[in-house]
Amino acid sequence: MSDVIIYHNPGCSTSRNALALLRDKGLKPKVVEYLKTGWTKPQLEGLLKTMGVPARDILRTRGGRAEELGLTAPDVADARIIAAMLDEPVLVERPIVTTSKGAVLCRPLERLNEVL
């Protein structure tokens, strides 16, 4: 499986554990440190489409920033959440892993098996 990508935050233990697990399985994932590179709208929309989930499902609510921005209310549109994620990449929960089998938010870490 050579098409593995991990959207990674090295400061996150779950993200580090996912990367280690991928490498332990002999995979050489492309590592995207999204806090450095940021996101593009097509990239986020493509991930959401592949995952089959709304933007709210990958919104990082821990830390309170999403709530401060008013993004946690149930009536907030995906477009507004995505716009906030583009402005503040930390609002995207991590890690997200993509393979030829799909994409998944690896929380809990065992979800990684869904795309391996």
NUMARPA-325017 format. One record per atom (N, C-alpha, C): residue number from 1; chain; atom name; x, y, z. Coordinates in nm, 2 decimals. Each point is the difference from the previous one (the first is absolute). Example, Ala and Ser with C-alpha at 12.3 -4.5 7.8 and 13.67 -1.06 7.14 Angstrom:
<atoms>
{1,'A','N',{1.32,-0.57,0.78}}
{1,'A','CA',{-0.09,0.12,0.00}}
{1,'A','C',{0.09,0.12,0.00}}
{2,'A','N',{-0.04,0.11,-0.07}}
{2,'A','CA',{0.09,0.11,0.00}}
{2,'A','C',{-0.08,0.11,0.08}}
</atoms>
This chain:
<atoms>
{1,'A','N',{0.09,-0.12,0.00}}
{1,'A','CA',{-0.09,0.12,0.00}}
{1,'A','C',{0.09,0.12,0.00}}
{2,'A','N',{0.02,0.06,-0.12}}
{2,'A','CA',{0.09,0.12,-0.01}}
{2,'A','C',{-0.06,0.13,0.00}}
{3,'A','N',{-0.14,0.00,0.01}}
{3,'A','CA',{-0.07,0.13,-0.02}}
{3,'A','C',{-0.06,0.04,0.14}}
{4,'A','N',{0.08,-0.02,0.10}}
{4,'A','CA',{-0.05,0.04,0.14}}
{4,'A','C',{0.04,0.14,0.03}}
{5,'A','N',{-0.09,0.08,0.05}}
{5,'A','CA',{0.03,0.14,0.04}}
{5,'A','C',{-0.06,0.01,0.14}}
{6,'A','N',{0.08,0.06,0.09}}
{6,'A','CA',{-0.04,0.03,0.14}}
{6,'A','C',{0.00,0.15,0.01}}
{7,'A','N',{-0.11,0.06,0.04}}
{7,'A','CA',{-0.01,0.14,0.03}}
{7,'A','C',{0.03,0.01,0.15}}
{8,'A','N',{0.12,0.05,0.03}}
{8,'A','CA',{0.07,-0.03,0.13}}
{8,'A','C',{0.03,0.13,0.07}}
{9,'A','N',{-0.02,-0.01,0.14}}
{9,'A','CA',{0.05,0.10,0.09}}
{9,'A','C',{0.10,-0.06,0.09}}
{10,'A','N',{0.13,0.02,-0.01}}
{10,'A','CA',{0.10,-0.06,0.08}}
{10,'A','C',{-0.02,0.03,0.15}}
{11,'A','N',{-0.07,0.10,0.04}}
{11,'A','CA',{-0.03,0.03,0.14}}
{11,'A','C',{-0.11,-0.08,0.06}}
{12,'A','N',{-0.07,-0.09,-0.08}}
{12,'A','CA',{-0.11,-0.08,0.05}}
{12,'A','C',{0.04,-0.14,0.01}}
{13,'A','N',{-0.02,-0.06,0.12}}
{13,'A','CA',{0.05,-0.14,0.03}}
{13,'A','C',{-0.08,-0.10,-0.09}}
{14,'A','N',{-0.13,0.03,-0.03}}
{14,'A','CA',{-0.07,-0.09,-0.08}}
{14,'A','C',{0.05,0.00,-0.14}}
{15,'A','N',{0.04,0.12,-0.05}}
{15,'A','CA',{0.05,0.01,-0.13}}
{15,'A','C',{0.14,-0.07,-0.01}}
{16,'A','N',{0.08,0.02,0.10}}
{16,'A','CA',{0.13,-0.07,0.00}}
{16,'A','C',{-0.01,-0.15,0.00}}
{17,'A','N',{-0.10,-0.05,0.08}}
{17,'A','CA',{-0.02,-0.14,0.01}}
{17,'A','C',{-0.05,-0.06,-0.13}}
{18,'A','N',{-0.09,0.08,-0.07}}
{18,'A','CA',{-0.05,-0.05,-0.13}}
{18,'A','C',{0.12,-0.01,-0.10}}
{19,'A','N',{0.08,0.10,0.00}}
{19,'A','CA',{0.12,0.00,-0.09}}
{19,'A','C',{0.09,-0.12,0.03}}
{20,'A','N',{0.03,-0.02,0.13}}
{20,'A','CA',{0.08,-0.11,0.04}}
{20,'A','C',{-0.06,-0.14,-0.04}}
{21,'A','N',{-0.13,-0.01,0.01}}
{21,'A','CA',{-0.07,-0.12,-0.04}}
{21,'A','C',{0.01,-0.03,-0.15}}
{22,'A','N',{-0.02,0.11,-0.07}}
{22,'A','CA',{0.02,-0.01,-0.15}}
{22,'A','C',{0.14,-0.05,-0.03}}
{23,'A','N',{0.09,0.06,0.06}}
{23,'A','CA',{0.14,-0.04,-0.03}}
{23,'A','C',{0.03,-0.14,0.05}}
{24,'A','N',{-0.05,-0.04,0.11}}
{24,'A','CA',{0.01,-0.14,0.06}}
{24,'A','C',{-0.05,-0.10,-0.10}}
{25,'A','N',{-0.10,0.04,-0.08}}
{25,'A','CA',{-0.06,-0.09,-0.09}}
{25,'A','C',{0.08,0.00,-0.14}}
{26,'A','N',{0.11,0.07,0.00}}
{26,'A','CA',{0.09,0.00,-0.11}}
{26,'A','C',{-0.05,0.10,-0.11}}
{27,'A','N',{-0.09,0.09,0.04}}
{27,'A','CA',{-0.05,0.10,-0.10}}
{27,'A','C',{0.09,0.13,0.01}}
{28,'A','N',{0.01,0.07,-0.11}}
{28,'A','CA',{0.07,0.12,0.00}}
{28,'A','C',{-0.09,0.12,-0.04}}
{29,'A','N',{-0.08,0.04,0.10}}
{29,'A','CA',{-0.10,0.10,-0.04}}
{29,'A','C',{0.06,0.14,-0.03}}
{30,'A','N',{-0.07,0.07,-0.09}}
{30,'A','CA',{0.03,0.14,-0.02}}
{30,'A','C',{-0.05,0.07,0.13}}
{31,'A','N',{0.08,0.08,0.06}}
{31,'A','CA',{-0.04,0.07,0.12}}
{31,'A','C',{-0.02,0.15,-0.03}}
{32,'A','N',{-0.13,0.04,0.02}}
{32,'A','CA',{-0.03,0.14,-0.02}}
{32,'A','C',{-0.03,0.06,0.14}}
{33,'A','N',{0.09,0.09,0.03}}
{33,'A','CA',{-0.01,0.08,0.13}}
{33,'A','C',{-0.09,0.12,-0.03}}
{34,'A','N',{-0.13,-0.02,0.01}}
{34,'A','CA',{-0.10,0.09,-0.05}}
{34,'A','C',{0.00,0.13,0.08}}
{35,'A','N',{0.06,0.00,0.12}}
{35,'A','CA',{0.01,0.13,0.08}}
{35,'A','C',{0.11,0.09,-0.07}}
{36,'A','N',{0.09,-0.06,-0.07}}
{36,'A','CA',{0.10,0.08,-0.07}}
{36,'A','C',{-0.05,0.04,-0.14}}
{37,'A','N',{-0.06,-0.10,-0.07}}
{37,'A','CA',{-0.03,0.02,-0.14}}
{37,'A','C',{-0.14,0.06,-0.02}}
{38,'A','N',{-0.09,-0.01,0.10}}
{38,'A','CA',{-0.13,0.04,-0.01}}
{38,'A','C',{-0.08,-0.09,-0.09}}
{39,'A','N',{-0.13,0.04,-0.02}}
{39,'A','CA',{-0.09,-0.08,-0.08}}
{39,'A','C',{-0.04,0.08,-0.12}}
{40,'A','N',{-0.05,-0.06,-0.11}}
{40,'A','CA',{-0.07,0.06,-0.11}}
{40,'A','C',{-0.14,-0.04,0.01}}
{41,'A','N',{-0.09,0.08,-0.06}}
{41,'A','CA',{-0.14,-0.04,0.01}}
{41,'A','C',{-0.02,-0.13,-0.08}}
{42,'A','N',{0.05,-0.01,-0.12}}
{42,'A','CA',{-0.02,-0.13,-0.07}}
{42,'A','C',{0.06,-0.12,0.08}}
{43,'A','N',{0.11,0.02,0.06}}
{43,'A','CA',{0.05,-0.11,0.08}}
{43,'A','C',{-0.09,-0.04,0.12}}
{44,'A','N',{-0.05,0.09,0.07}}
{44,'A','CA',{-0.09,-0.03,0.11}}
{44,'A','C',{-0.13,-0.06,-0.05}}
{45,'A','N',{-0.06,0.06,-0.11}}
{45,'A','CA',{-0.12,-0.05,-0.05}}
{45,'A','C',{0.02,-0.14,-0.06}}
{46,'A','N',{0.11,-0.03,-0.06}}
{46,'A','CA',{0.03,-0.13,-0.05}}
{46,'A','C',{0.01,-0.10,0.11}}
{47,'A','N',{0.07,0.03,0.11}}
{47,'A','CA',{0.01,-0.09,0.12}}
{47,'A','C',{-0.14,-0.03,0.05}}
{48,'A','N',{-0.08,0.10,0.02}}
{48,'A','CA',{-0.13,-0.02,0.05}}
{48,'A','C',{-0.08,-0.09,-0.09}}
{49,'A','N',{0.01,0.02,-0.13}}
{49,'A','CA',{-0.08,-0.08,-0.09}}
{49,'A','C',{0.05,-0.14,0.01}}
{50,'A','N',{0.13,-0.02,0.00}}
{50,'A','CA',{0.05,-0.14,0.01}}
{50,'A','C',{-0.04,-0.07,0.13}}
{51,'A','N',{0.00,0.08,0.11}}
{51,'A','CA',{-0.04,-0.05,0.13}}
{51,'A','C',{-0.15,-0.02,0.01}}
{52,'A','N',{-0.07,0.07,-0.08}}
{52,'A','CA',{-0.15,-0.01,0.01}}
{52,'A','C',{-0.06,0.07,0.12}}
{53,'A','N',{0.07,0.11,0.05}}
{53,'A','CA',{-0.05,0.06,0.12}}
{53,'A','C',{-0.01,0.15,-0.02}}
{54,'A','N',{-0.08,0.07,0.08}}
{54,'A','CA',{0.00,0.14,0.00}}
{54,'A','C',{0.12,0.06,0.07}}
{55,'A','N',{0.03,0.13,-0.03}}
{55,'A','CA',{0.11,0.07,0.06}}
{55,'A','C',{0.00,-0.01,0.15}}
{56,'A','N',{-0.12,0.01,0.06}}
{56,'A','CA',{-0.01,-0.01,0.15}}
{56,'A','C',{0.07,-0.12,0.06}}
{57,'A','N',{0.00,-0.11,-0.08}}
{57,'A','CA',{0.06,-0.13,0.05}}
{57,'A','C',{0.15,0.00,0.01}}
{58,'A','N',{0.06,0.10,-0.06}}
{58,'A','CA',{0.15,0.01,0.01}}
{58,'A','C',{0.04,0.13,0.07}}
{59,'A','N',{-0.10,0.07,0.06}}
{59,'A','CA',{0.02,0.12,0.07}}
{59,'A','C',{0.06,-0.03,0.14}}
{60,'A','N',{0.12,0.06,0.03}}
{60,'A','CA',{0.06,-0.02,0.13}}
{60,'A','C',{-0.07,0.09,0.10}}
{61,'A','N',{-0.07,-0.06,0.09}}
{61,'A','CA',{-0.07,0.08,0.10}}
{61,'A','C',{0.08,0.02,0.13}}
{62,'A','N',{0.09,-0.09,0.03}}
{62,'A','CA',{0.09,0.01,0.12}}
{62,'A','C',{0.08,0.13,-0.01}}
{63,'A','N',{0.02,0.07,0.11}}
{63,'A','CA',{0.08,0.12,-0.01}}
{63,'A','C',{-0.09,0.12,0.00}}
{64,'A','N',{-0.12,-0.01,-0.04}}
{64,'A','CA',{-0.09,0.11,0.01}}
{64,'A','C',{-0.01,0.10,-0.12}}
{65,'A','N',{0.10,-0.01,-0.09}}
{65,'A','CA',{0.00,0.10,-0.11}}
{65,'A','C',{-0.12,-0.01,-0.09}}
{66,'A','N',{-0.05,-0.12,-0.02}}
{66,'A','CA',{-0.12,-0.02,-0.09}}
{66,'A','C',{-0.12,0.06,0.07}}
{67,'A','N',{-0.01,-0.02,0.13}}
{67,'A','CA',{-0.11,0.06,0.07}}
{67,'A','C',{0.01,0.16,0.00}}
{68,'A','N',{0.12,0.05,0.02}}
{68,'A','CA',{0.02,0.14,0.00}}
{68,'A','C',{-0.05,0.06,-0.13}}
{69,'A','N',{0.02,-0.07,-0.11}}
{69,'A','CA',{-0.03,0.05,-0.13}}
{69,'A','C',{-0.15,-0.03,-0.04}}
{70,'A','N',{-0.07,-0.06,0.09}}
{70,'A','CA',{-0.14,-0.03,-0.02}}
{70,'A','C',{-0.03,-0.12,-0.10}}
{71,'A','N',{0.10,-0.09,-0.01}}
{71,'A','CA',{-0.01,-0.11,-0.09}}
{71,'A','C',{-0.07,-0.12,0.05}}
{72,'A','N',{-0.02,-0.01,0.13}}
{72,'A','CA',{-0.05,-0.12,0.06}}
{72,'A','C',{-0.16,-0.01,0.00}}
{73,'A','N',{-0.06,0.11,-0.03}}
{73,'A','CA',{-0.15,0.00,0.00}}
{73,'A','C',{-0.05,-0.09,-0.11}}
{74,'A','N',{-0.10,-0.08,0.02}}
{74,'A','CA',{-0.05,-0.10,-0.10}}
{74,'A','C',{-0.04,0.06,-0.13}}
{75,'A','N',{-0.03,0.13,-0.01}}
{75,'A','CA',{-0.05,0.05,-0.13}}
{75,'A','C',{0.11,0.07,-0.08}}
{76,'A','N',{0.12,-0.01,0.04}}
{76,'A','CA',{0.11,0.06,-0.08}}
{76,'A','C',{0.03,-0.08,-0.12}}
{77,'A','N',{0.00,0.07,-0.12}}
{77,'A','CA',{0.01,-0.07,-0.13}}
{77,'A','C',{0.15,-0.05,-0.02}}
{78,'A','N',{0.01,-0.10,-0.08}}
{78,'A','CA',{0.13,-0.06,-0.03}}
{78,'A','C',{0.09,0.11,-0.06}}
{79,'A','N',{-0.05,0.08,-0.09}}
{79,'A','CA',{0.08,0.11,-0.06}}
{79,'A','C',{0.06,0.09,0.10}}
{80,'A','N',{-0.07,0.03,0.11}}
{80,'A','CA',{0.06,0.09,0.10}}
{80,'A','C',{0.11,-0.08,0.08}}
{81,'A','N',{-0.02,-0.12,0.02}}
{81,'A','CA',{0.10,-0.08,0.08}}
{81,'A','C',{0.12,-0.02,-0.09}}
{82,'A','N',{-0.02,-0.03,-0.13}}
{82,'A','CA',{0.12,-0.01,-0.09}}
{82,'A','C',{0.08,0.13,-0.01}}
{83,'A','N',{-0.07,0.11,-0.01}}
{83,'A','CA',{0.06,0.13,-0.01}}
{83,'A','C',{0.09,0.02,0.13}}
{84,'A','N',{-0.05,-0.03,0.11}}
{84,'A','CA',{0.07,0.01,0.13}}
{84,'A','C',{0.12,-0.09,0.00}}
{85,'A','N',{-0.01,-0.12,-0.05}}
{85,'A','CA',{0.11,-0.10,-0.01}}
{85,'A','C',{0.11,0.05,-0.09}}
{86,'A','N',{-0.04,0.07,-0.11}}
{86,'A','CA',{0.10,0.06,-0.09}}
{86,'A','C',{0.08,0.11,0.07}}
{87,'A','N',{-0.07,0.08,0.08}}
{87,'A','CA',{0.06,0.11,0.07}}
{87,'A','C',{0.09,-0.05,0.12}}
{88,'A','N',{-0.05,-0.10,0.06}}
{88,'A','CA',{0.07,-0.06,0.12}}
{88,'A','C',{0.01,-0.15,-0.01}}
{89,'A','N',{0.10,-0.05,-0.06}}
{89,'A','CA',{0.02,-0.14,-0.03}}
{89,'A','C',{-0.01,-0.09,0.13}}
{90,'A','N',{0.02,0.06,0.11}}
{90,'A','CA',{0.00,-0.08,0.13}}
{90,'A','C',{-0.15,-0.04,0.03}}
{91,'A','N',{-0.09,0.05,-0.07}}
{91,'A','CA',{-0.14,-0.03,0.02}}
{91,'A','C',{-0.04,-0.14,-0.06}}
{92,'A','N',{0.09,-0.06,-0.07}}
{92,'A','CA',{-0.02,-0.13,-0.06}}
{92,'A','C',{0.06,-0.10,0.10}}
{93,'A','N',{-0.09,-0.10,0.03}}
{93,'A','CA',{0.04,-0.11,0.09}}
{93,'A','C',{0.10,-0.08,-0.07}}
{94,'A','N',{0.09,-0.07,0.08}}
{94,'A','CA',{0.10,-0.08,-0.06}}
{94,'A','C',{0.02,-0.13,0.08}}
{95,'A','N',{0.07,-0.09,-0.06}}
{95,'A','CA',{0.05,-0.01,-0.14}}
{95,'A','C',{-0.11,-0.05,-0.10}}
{96,'A','N',{0.02,0.04,-0.12}}
{96,'A','CA',{-0.09,-0.05,-0.11}}
{96,'A','C',{0.10,-0.08,-0.09}}
{97,'A','N',{-0.04,-0.12,-0.03}}
{97,'A','CA',{0.08,-0.09,-0.09}}
{97,'A','C',{-0.08,-0.03,-0.12}}
{98,'A','N',{0.07,0.01,-0.12}}
{98,'A','CA',{-0.06,-0.04,-0.12}}
{98,'A','C',{0.08,-0.11,-0.07}}
{99,'A','N',{-0.07,-0.10,-0.05}}
{99,'A','CA',{0.06,-0.11,-0.08}}
{99,'A','C',{-0.09,-0.03,-0.12}}
{100,'A','N',{0.04,-0.09,-0.08}}
{100,'A','CA',{-0.08,-0.04,-0.11}}
{100,'A','C',{-0.14,-0.05,0.04}}
{101,'A','N',{-0.01,-0.04,0.13}}
{101,'A','CA',{-0.13,-0.05,0.05}}
{101,'A','C',{-0.09,0.11,0.06}}
{102,'A','N',{0.05,0.12,0.00}}
{102,'A','CA',{-0.08,0.11,0.05}}
{102,'A','C',{0.07,0.09,0.10}}
{103,'A','N',{-0.07,0.08,0.08}}
{103,'A','CA',{0.06,0.09,0.09}}
{103,'A','C',{-0.08,-0.01,0.14}}
{104,'A','N',{0.07,0.02,0.10}}
{104,'A','CA',{-0.06,-0.01,0.14}}
{104,'A','C',{0.07,0.09,0.10}}
{105,'A','N',{-0.08,0.05,0.09}}
{105,'A','CA',{0.06,0.07,0.11}}
{105,'A','C',{0.03,-0.11,0.10}}
{106,'A','N',{0.12,0.00,0.04}}
{106,'A','CA',{0.05,-0.11,0.09}}
{106,'A','C',{-0.02,0.03,0.15}}
{107,'A','N',{-0.12,0.02,0.03}}
{107,'A','CA',{-0.04,0.02,0.14}}
{107,'A','C',{-0.12,-0.09,0.03}}
{108,'A','N',{0.02,-0.10,0.07}}
{108,'A','CA',{0.12,-0.05,0.06}}
{108,'A','C',{0.09,-0.06,-0.10}}
{109,'A','N',{0.13,-0.02,0.04}}
{109,'A','CA',{0.10,-0.05,-0.09}}
{109,'A','C',{-0.04,-0.13,-0.07}}
{110,'A','N',{-0.08,-0.08,0.06}}
{110,'A','CA',{-0.04,-0.13,-0.07}}
{110,'A','C',{-0.07,0.02,-0.13}}
{111,'A','N',{-0.06,0.12,-0.02}}
{111,'A','CA',{-0.07,0.03,-0.12}}
{111,'A','C',{0.10,-0.01,-0.12}}
{112,'A','N',{0.13,0.01,0.02}}
{112,'A','CA',{0.10,-0.01,-0.11}}
{112,'A','C',{-0.02,-0.13,-0.07}}
{113,'A','N',{-0.04,-0.10,0.07}}
{113,'A','CA',{-0.01,-0.13,-0.07}}
{113,'A','C',{-0.11,0.00,-0.11}}
{114,'A','N',{-0.09,0.09,0.01}}
{114,'A','CA',{-0.11,0.01,-0.11}}
{114,'A','C',{0.06,0.03,-0.14}}
{115,'A','N',{0.11,0.06,0.00}}
{115,'A','CA',{0.06,0.04,-0.14}}
{115,'A','C',{0.13,-0.08,-0.03}}
{116,'A','N',{0.03,-0.10,0.08}}
{116,'A','CA',{0.12,-0.07,-0.02}}
{116,'A','C',{-0.03,-0.14,-0.06}}
</atoms>
